[in-house]
Amino acid sequence: MTVQYIRSSQFPTYLNGIVLTNSLGVPRYWPTVWEAMHGSSVSVSTLQAKLSAIDRFYRFVADLKESDCLDDLLTSGDLAEVEACLQSYFMLLRNSASRSLRGNYSRNWRIVFHFVYEVLVNIETAKPCRGSSSIAYKQRLNRIKQLSSSLNVTRTPRSTQVRALPADVVEELYEVADPTSNRNPFRSERERWRNYTLLLLYLHQGLRRSEPLALAVNAIKSDCDPLSGELRYWIDITNNRTGHIDPRFLAPSIKTDLSHRQLPISPTLSSLIRFYVDNYRAKQPHSFLFSSNRKRPLSVPNVNSIFDRLSDALSEKSKKRLASRNGVEKVTPHDCRHTSAVVRLRAFIDNGLEMDLAIQNLRIFFGWSKSSVMPQHYAKAYFEERLNTIWNSDFDNRVTLLRTLSSSE
């Protein structure tokens, strides 16, 4: 948080002398107004805690929208965008609460929600809308108010359901994400190739959502196999150790010690990553593999937005298939991880490994601890009929476009 302690004589309306500023040192407008209205009624420590929660929300929106634009969204009365930002932030807090027993995520949510709601009410009171616009504004404002009572950030047990994607949904996902496809929802070639590369890392390597975002640009390695003479490729799943300060609101990191690992990667996927780096990553002021349009390291909110747009571009048939199997009409990075785990387990067993040894290989590949029960859940899923029609062909070399890239070198 960027908090400046200033003299009250300079800004007499700031009774506690605390001003929230953006990255340029300019005071944020609505937190300044809010502090002037409520700062004198609470202690300095309480005010600091509330402003800290509000500042985290501002930085989250800046990551999500790739622009420090929350003040503009509030001032313009763009309630649809404000509601979308609140919902995304709620999901972030909910996921954080499910991973940790520390941190008062419910309190942070209440502070942020009440701040946003109070600002929107004050805007309507000071400059009321007219006629149908006023009705629509108040209806949307009331809808946002319902978030306070309907959204709960309490820690809940994780679901152990294996959410592997159906084969036909994956086939359509390939088509939608293909950078050369007319169905691709992203405008620029750079975005298309970056998002396609990212999707295949999730789907083919089974990475956790934050893992690709922590990778260095040189994460792909290769060496000659001394026995076969063939060139082998692997990817280092570990933190980018460049010494640079990560500017992201939530700096991604590798989950546990066992999650730091080296994974074999197919020549075709390696070629795609190299093709993206050489042609579309462009020169960046950082050494992370994936970058946003603002030349910042790609963030978790960016990834969520990418998958939302890919999901929206799927056909109604695929959305219904997803809803009936997984309960939601969208694809997430974790769904890709589930899918990859089921396919990998099948490949291990098809290659003659006993189930116990296959499970151990699965544990190493996906970075699970010895105490994790996740491999057993996938072993159970292996025998379920509903997961028996994912792929019959070679998973690593499934994408025609990748084979084309590889053969053109």
N, C-alpha and C positions, 0 to 999 in steps of 0.2 A: 504494500500500500504506500502511496506517495502522500504523506501527511506533513504539512508544514505548521509549525508552531510560530505564530506571529503575535505582535503586540496588539492589544485591544485598542490602543490609541490610534493605530493606523486604520483599523476597521472596527469602529465602535459598535457595530451591530453584532459582531461575533463575540458574544460574551465570554465564551470559553477559549477564544483564540485559536480554534482549530479549523483549518481549511483543507478540503480534499482537492487535489490537483490532478491533472492528467499527465501524460508522459512528457509534455512540453513545459510543465510547471504552471499551466493556466488553471485557475480554479474551475472545478466542475460546477455548472450553473445550478442544477436542481439540488444536489447535496448542500451547496452553499445556502440556498433558500431554506431548505429543510432544517439545517443547523441553526439558522437565525431564528426560526420559529420554535424549535424544540430544545435547542442546546441549553438554555438557561434552566430548564426544568429537571435536568438529570445531572448526575455527577460527571466529572471529567472522564473517569474510567469507563463508565457506562456509555458515554458519548463516543469515546474512542472505539469501543467494541462494536457499536452500531455502525459507525462510519467505516470501520474495517470490513464489516459484512457487505455494506453497500458498495465499497470500492471493489471488492472481489467480484460482485455482480457486474459492475461497469467493465472490468477487465475481461470477464467471461464473454460479454456481448461483443467487445472489441475483437476477441478471437473468433467468435462465431460469425460475425459479419465482416471480418477483416477491415474494420473501421471503428474508430472510437466514436460511435454514433448514438449512444443511448440518450444523451441530452436532446439530440435532434428528434429522435423517435417520440420521446415524451412530449416535447414542445409542439410537434406537428399533430399530435393526437392520433398517430398511426397505431390504433389499438390492436389490430390484427398482428402486426409485427411485435408489439410489446408482449402480447399474450404468448406468441410463439417463443420469444426469448425466455419468458418466465417458465414455460413448460420445459424447454430444453435445460434450463438451470435446475429445475426441480429434479429432472431425471439424473443430472450430474450428481446432485446431493444425495438422491436416493441410492444411486450406485455406490457412491463413496461410503454411505452408511452401511451398506451391505457388506463392504470389504473391511470395515474397521469398527472397533468398539469405541474408539476415541473420537472426540469432536462432537459438538452439539449442533448437528446438521439441522435439526428441527428449529432451533432458535435462529440460526442463520436464515432459514427459509422464511420464518415469520417476519424477521427484520426487513428483508428485501421486499417481501410481498407488501407489507404495510407501507413502506417507503414509496413504492411504485403506485399503489392505490391512492395514497394521500396526494401525491403529486398530480395524478390524473383528475381527482376530484377538485383540487384547487384550480386546475386549468379550466375545467368546465364552469366552476363558480365565477372565476374572474372574466372569462370570455365565453359565455354560453353559446351553444349552437342554436340554430333556428329551425323550426318546423320539423320535417322528417329527419333532418340531420341530427337534431337534438335527441329525437327518439332512438335513432340508431346508435348514437354515442352512448346514451344511458343504458340501452340494452346490452351493448358490448361491455360497458363498464360493470354492469351487474353480473355478466358472465365471468369476467375476470375475478370479481369478488368471490364467486363460488369456489375458485381455486383454493382459497384459504381454508375452507371447511372440507373440501373433497379430496385434497392431496395430502398425503401423510408421509413424512420422511422417516418414519421409524424403521429400525433394522428388522428385516424379515429373513427367514431361512431361505437359502438358495434352492432353486428348483434343480432336481437331478434329471429332468427330462432331456433326452437326447434329441436335439432339434436339427437333425440332418435335413438338407434340402432335397426335395424330389428331383429326379433326373430331368424331367421336362422343364422344371423351373430353372435349373442350372443351365440347361441348353439355351433357354430364352435369355437368361442373364448374360451369358456369353454374347449373344446377338446384340442385346441392348448396349452393353459396355464396349463392344468392338469400336475402336476409334474411327473406322471407315463406314460405320453403319448410319443410315438415315435416322434410326431410332435413338441414337445416342443423345441424351438430353443436355449435354454440355456444348457450349458454343465454340470455344477455341480449341485448336489442335493440341495445344500444350496441356490443357485441362483433360482432354480426352485420353491422351497417352499416359499422363500421370495417374489418372483414376483407374484406368485399365490395368496398369502395372500394379497398383495398390491392391485392387480386387484379387488379382491372381496370386499375390503373396498371401493374402488371407485364405483364399480357397485352396491353393495347392500346397502351401507350407503350414497351414493351420496356425498362423500366428495370432496371438492375443491382440486386442484392438490397439494398444499403445506401442506394441513392439516394433512395427515398421517405422513409427514416428521417431523412435530412438536410434535408428540405424544411421551409421555414417555412410557417406556417398561411396566409400570404398569397401562396403561390407561384403561384397562378392569376391571370393578368392578362387583360384584355380591352381592345379598342379598336375603333373603327369603321373599316372598310376604306374609304378615300377614293374608290376606283373603283366598288365595288359598293354601298356604303352599308350592307353587312351587318356585324354585330358578329362580330369574330374573337377567338378565345381562344387563349392559349398558356400553357405552364407553364415556369417558370424552374428548370432542373435545376442547382442550385448549393448551396453551404453556407449554412446559416442564420446570418446575421451579426448576431446580437443582442447579442453580448458576454457572454452568460450562460455559466457553466461547465456543460459537458455532463456529467451524473452517470453516464452509461452506462459499463460496463466496457470495451466496444469502441465508442468514439464513431464513428459512421459518417461517411464523408467522400466527396467526389467523387473518382474514381480518378485522373484526369490533367487537365491544363489543357484538353485538347480535350473532356473529358467535361462541362465547364461549358457548357451550351447552352440554347437556348430551343426548345421543341418545340410545334408546333401541337397543339391538343387539341380534340376535338369538343365542340359545345355540350351534348350529352347527358352526356358524362363530366364536363364542367365543372359541370353541374347536380347531378350525383351528389355531387361533392366538396363543393359549397356546401351541399347538403342534409345531408351528414354533419356538416359544421362547425357549421351552424346548429342542428341538432337533437340530435346525439349526442356531439360532441366534449366538450362541457361546458367550464366554466371550468377552466383549467389554470395551474399555476405556471411554465409554460414556453411558448415560442412555436413549438414543433415541431408539424407537422400531425398526426402520429399519436401517440397516448398509450396507455400501459398502464392497467390497472385501478387501479394505485397512483398514478396521476397523474404518472408519469414518462415521459419520451420512450420510445417503443417501441424495443426492442432487436432485434438480429439473432437471438438465441436465441428471442425471442418470435415472430418471423416464421417461423423453422424449425418451431416448435411449431404455428403456425397451419396451415401447409401440410401438416404431418404429419396433423393432424386432418381436413383437407379430403380428403386422399388416402385416409385410412381409411374415409371415408364413401362413397367410390366403389363401384360394383358390382364383383363379381368379374370380370365380362366386361371392364370398363375396366381393371382391374388387370392382367389377362392381356395385354391389348393393349399396355399400357405396358411390361410385362416383355418381351414379344416384340420391341418396337421399341427401347426405351431401356435395357433390362436391369434396370430396377427397377420396383417396383409403386407408385411414388409420383410426385407432381408437385412440382417445385421452382420457385422464382422464375426460375432460369436457363432451365428448360424453357419458361417463358412468354416469356422474352426471345428464345430461338431461334424460337419460333412467330411472335412478332411480326415478327421480321426476315424470315422467309420470306414472310409475308403482305404486308409492306410492299414487298418486292422485286417481288412479283407485281403489286401495285397500280401501282407505278412503270412497269413494262413494259406493263401493260394500258392505261395512259394514254398510251402512245406513246413513252416514253423508250427510247433505245438502251441496251444492257446496260452499257456503260462509264459513261454518265451516271447510270444507275440505281444503279450501285455507288457512285459518288461521293455521291449523295444518301443512300444507306444509311449510308455512312461518317459523314456529318454528323449524321444522325438519331440514330445509336446511339453517337456519341462515340468512334469508333475513330480511331487515329492513321493517318498516311499509310503507315506501315510495316506496319500490321496486315494480316494475310492473311485475317482473318475474313470480309470481304465476298466474297472469292473462293470461300470454302467455301459461302456461301449461294447464290452464283451457280451453283455446281455442283449444289447441292441443288435448285435451282429446276427442273432438268431431270429430277430423279429421280421416277419414277412413284409412289413411296411417299409423296411429299409433295404430290401433285397433288389431294388431296381434303380440303383444310382448310376453306376457305370459298369460296362463290361469291357471297355477298351482301356488302353494305357492312360492312366490319369495324368501323368506328368506331361505327356505329349498330346493332350486331347485337343488343343486349340489349333486349328488350321493356320491361322494368322501367325502363330508362333513358329510353326514349322517353316512357313514361307520366309520369315525373317532369318531363321537359322540357316536355311539352304542358300540364302542370297549372299552369305558372307564368303 
